[in-house]
């Protein structure tokens, strides 16, 4: 697994992606639709990012704790899915 730099915290794209996702969820859009539109927002702000990397970056922008979880899985590949679920619940 390779961890690239996510656009900096000062970048407007992070705010735009989070606002897009949460505003659409508040307006009773389906989660999948809100995610797809958030993907388009990130792609608009950063056209240089390849399409296959957009979903992971958007997910980490929406929930920054995912980066730590993914990193711990990368460092400890022997963890089972059950142990990962327990960590997520405890966070």
Beta strands, then each sheet from edge to edge (+ up, - down):
end
